[in-house]
Every structure is written in structure tokens, then in C-alpha cells.
Amino acid sequence: MSSGKDAFLGKEPVRKLILKLSIPAMVAMLVNALYNVVDTIFVGRGVGSFAIGGLAIVFPIQIMVMALAMMFGIGSASIVSRALGAGEREKAADTVGNGMILGFLFGVLICIAGYLFMDPLLLFFGATETLLPYAKSYMSYILPGSIFLSVAMVSNNIIRAEGRALVSMSVMLTGAISNILLDPLFIFVLKMGIRGAAIATVISQFLAFSLAIWFFFLGKKSIHHLKPHNFILKARIVRETIIIGFPAFVRQFAGSFLMILVNNALKTSGGAKGDFYISAFGVVNRILTFGLMPLFGISQGFQPIAGYNYGAKKYNRVKESIWVSLGISALLSLLFFLVTMIFAEKILRVFSTDTELIEIGVTALRTIVLIVPIIGVQVVGATYFQAVGKAFPALILSLSRQVILLIPLLVILPPLLGVRGVWISFPIADLLSTALTGFWLYLQIKKLDEAHASIVQKKQNELGIESVLSASGSGE
């Protein structure tokens, strides 16, 4: 059985653990979300509304990088959590090394592909004649950061799987805070415009990458003592990593395809105002990303707890971790909903003074967040199935919102309802996918109850046999 630095995952009170691991993750992810928020604010204020549109066009390539990194990171983290729970430390170390190598290799591939096919990609992403120069300028500088971002994200997921939430927070904060400080320097002081925003982001990603590498190789605080043979790709581990992490990849990649679809739908349905609609959605998307980050922070704190205790067959603790995570997520999502509905215009004005962009953005934001108060069920539910290694339900639930439901709605509704059809597609997909996830999670909770009851019954039977044998021995 497991012992040592990771044992607290199976012993400390679940509520305390959720808060202990989730709060640093929430803080880190909120600040990390400022990567894109700060870029958008400074670019909008320092360059203009169409520059925001340029960022929105490039955003899908950034999501693709994160999609691959999330696949390797979440897949590795799930294996590491369960391996630690089962006491299989060598398997955990091999998984760490393999995950980092996969993140590096695919980061390099994306960087090369981005330079080779830049113009066709940007046009496919929905760039208009007006927005293309801004998008190309930003993408030209942002691509090398793909390597640093990919490795940092994989490493960060693994650090959380060790239960080292504060270290994980430090890695993300390092990148985010440095980006916040460097953006105004490059954009306003050095007057580099949108190129300056990209350079500031790449430097920040490199700093986060450096800190993650330091933790594993120089800090000597990691559970894992990595050796060269841990970095040799092993087919069994690579396969399991990809299978478990694939739902996360699909969800993130679908997010990239979704942005492409939305940009093109707004370009077509928006007519002469297409550039403004794309720019407005670029702002709204940053607000949504920032506002929903606490939910993903909860899910990241929840994942190692669920995975570890599932591996240790402590099913009652797994069930408790689900309910605690759902409750906290509901409170956070309701708070975000109320803030966006009440202060939508004021929030938009932080990004731009353009009255047309603000008017479009307020309508879009208030429509898109309609179902947000219950969306925590979707986030926690999908994370649970990934945490315990149930790849098929995790895949279906990850696909449900952005692929199975949202993409068809975005194809069907805009031609019928115009731009309004784009906005209402989001809450419809949220409602249906949350209902599906809730039902599937309910069935899984019943199975956890049955598994726990079976273990209790087995222990009672063993105690009964021991009592009989003891009594028989006394009789002799």
C-alpha cells in the first residue's frame, strides 16, 4: 500500500482536502487566465478593437496546444494518482517522464506546422481582410511558446497528482504574473503593439516551464526521483495516457474547432459588422474563460483525491469528494452568473471604449451565461470519470457539449436566426450536456455505494469467521 508524502490523500478529511488542493489551483488558474485577459485588455486599449479580433482569430491555435498538453497532462496525472494509491511508484515515475517527453515533442510539432501553414490556418480560423494582419503578427511570435506551454501544463498536472497544490500554483502564478508585468512594458513603453503582447506571453511561458523543470530535477521535493530510463517512451504507458487523456483533448480541441466555427458564423451572419462581432466574442470568450476557471480549479483539486482513493478502494471517500466538489462548484458558478448579468456593461468597458463592441458584447455575454449556475455538474462529472480511468464515459461527456450538441446547433441556428442563433446555441448545449452528465454521475454514485457495501460486508464476514475460529480454539 501507499505510504509517505502522498498518504494524506487517503487519510485527511475530504472536505479539508478539497479546499487544500482546490484553492491553490483556483487561484493559480484565475491568475493564469489573465494571460489572455490581460493581453486582450492591453491590446484593446493600446492597439484597438480590430487587434482584439486578431487575438480571437489566433486563439484556436493556442487552444490546440493546450488540448494536447491537457491530454498528456490529465492522462499522466490519472495514472500517477492511481499508481501512488496502489503503491506502484516505479510506474508513477515512468509516467511522469513519458508525459513530459510527449508534451515536448508535440509542442515542437505544432510550432513547425504553425510556421509552415500560417496563412491558410488563419484564413480557416475565420480571419477577415481587416483582421488578418493583426492575427499574423501575433501568431508569428507566439508559436515558440507552444513548446514551453505544453511541457509546463503536463508537468503541472503531474505536480497536482502528487498533491503539491502550492507548487502547482507557484508554477502558474509565475507565468501569469510575469505576463501581467511584461505586457505594458512591451506594448506601451517599447511601443511594439500586438507583437509586444505575444513576446510578453512567450517569455512568461518560458518562466513557468523553467520553474516546473526545477521542481522535478533541482528542487528535490518531488515524490518522484526521475532517472534517464523514466524518459524512454513505453508503449503501455503512452497508450494508457492517451486513452485516459483523450476526452480532455477532445474537449479542448473541440473548443478550438468551436472558436473557428463561431468566428466564421459571425463573419457570415454579421455582414458588414462581422469584424465587430468577432472582436466582441473575443472579449466575451476571455470573460467566460476567466469566470469559469474556479470550476476547473475545483475539478483539478478533486481529481487526485478521487483517483487516489479509487485506486486504494476507499469508495466512500470518492463519493464524498464528488458531493463536496459539486456543492462548491454550484456556489461559484452562481456567483459568476450574478456578476455577469448585473455588471455586463461595466466588465466590457474594461476591455474597450468602442460603444458598438460593448453593445454587442453585453447581449452575447448575458445570453451565453444563462445556464452557467448548473454547469459545475458537467465539469466535475467529466473530471470524475477521467480521474478513475473510465475513458469511455469521460469521452462521451467531454464530447457532449462542444461536439455532439454545440457544433450542430452552431451549424443549424445561425442560418435561421442570424447572430442571435450563435449566442443561444451555448445555453441550449449547456443545459442538455449537464443533464446527461448528471444522470451518468448518479448511476456511478450508486455503483460506488454498492462497491463500498461489498467491502464492508466482506470485512464483516472475515471478522465473523475469525470469531468462530477463536471460539472453537477456546473450546478445545
Secondary structure as the mmCIF struct_conf table of DSSP 4:
data_model
#
loop_
_struct_conf.conf_type_id
_struct_conf.id
_struct_conf.beg_label_comp_id
_struct_conf.beg_label_asym_id
_struct_conf.beg_label_seq_id
_struct_conf.end_label_comp_id
_struct_conf.end_label_asym_id
_struct_conf.end_label_seq_id
HELX_RH_3T_P HELX_RH_3T_P1 GLY A 4 GLY A 10
TURN_TY1_P TURN_TY1_P1 LYS A 11 LYS A 11
BEND BEND1 GLU A 12 GLU A 12
HELX_RH_AL_P HELX_RH_AL_P1 VAL A 14 GLY A 46
TURN_TY1_P TURN_TY1_P2 VAL A 47 VAL A 47
HELX_RH_AL_P HELX_RH_AL_P2 SER A 49 GLY A 85
TURN_TY1_P TURN_TY1_P3 ALA A 86 GLY A 87
HELX_RH_AL_P HELX_RH_AL_P3 ARG A 89 LEU A 116
TURN_TY1_P TURN_TY1_P4 PHE A 117 PHE A 117
HELX_RH_AL_P HELX_RH_AL_P4 MET A 118 PHE A 124
TURN_TY1_P TURN_TY1_P5 PHE A 125 GLY A 126
TURN_TY1_P TURN_TY1_P6 GLU A 129 LEU A 131
HELX_RH_AL_P HELX_RH_AL_P5 LEU A 132 ILE A 142
TURN_TY1_P TURN_TY1_P7 LEU A 143 PRO A 144
HELX_RH_AL_P HELX_RH_AL_P6 GLY A 145 ALA A 161
TURN_TY1_P TURN_TY1_P8 GLU A 162 GLY A 163
HELX_RH_AL_P HELX_RH_AL_P7 ALA A 165 PRO A 184
HELX_RH_PI_P HELX_RH_PI_P1 LEU A 185 VAL A 189
BEND BEND2 LEU A 190 LEU A 190
HELX_RH_AL_P HELX_RH_AL_P8 GLY A 193 PHE A 217
TURN_TY1_P TURN_TY1_P9 LEU A 218 LEU A 218
BEND BEND3 GLY A 219 GLY A 219
BEND BEND4 SER A 222 ILE A 223
HELX_RH_3T_P HELX_RH_3T_P2 PRO A 228 PHE A 231
BEND BEND5 ILE A 232 ILE A 232
HELX_RH_AL_P HELX_RH_AL_P9 ALA A 235 SER A 269
TURN_TY1_P TURN_TY1_P10 GLY A 270 GLY A 270
HELX_RH_3T_P HELX_RH_3T_P3 GLY A 271 LYS A 273
HELX_RH_AL_P HELX_RH_AL_P10 GLY A 274 GLY A 311
TURN_TY1_P TURN_TY1_P11 ALA A 312 LYS A 313
HELX_RH_AL_P HELX_RH_AL_P11 TYR A 315 PHE A 351
HELX_RH_AL_P HELX_RH_AL_P12 THR A 355 ILE A 368
TURN_TY1_P TURN_TY1_P12 VAL A 369 ILE A 371
HELX_RH_3T_P HELX_RH_3T_P4 VAL A 372 ILE A 374
TURN_TY1_P TURN_TY1_P13 ILE A 375 ILE A 375
HELX_RH_AL_P HELX_RH_AL_P13 GLY A 376 ALA A 387
TURN_TY1_P TURN_TY1_P14 VAL A 388 GLY A 389
HELX_RH_AL_P HELX_RH_AL_P14 ALA A 391 LEU A 399
HELX_RH_PI_P HELX_RH_PI_P2 SER A 400 LEU A 405
HELX_RH_AL_P HELX_RH_AL_P15 LEU A 406 LEU A 417
TURN_TY1_P TURN_TY1_P15 GLY A 418 GLY A 418
HELX_RH_AL_P HELX_RH_AL_P16 VAL A 419 GLY A 475
#
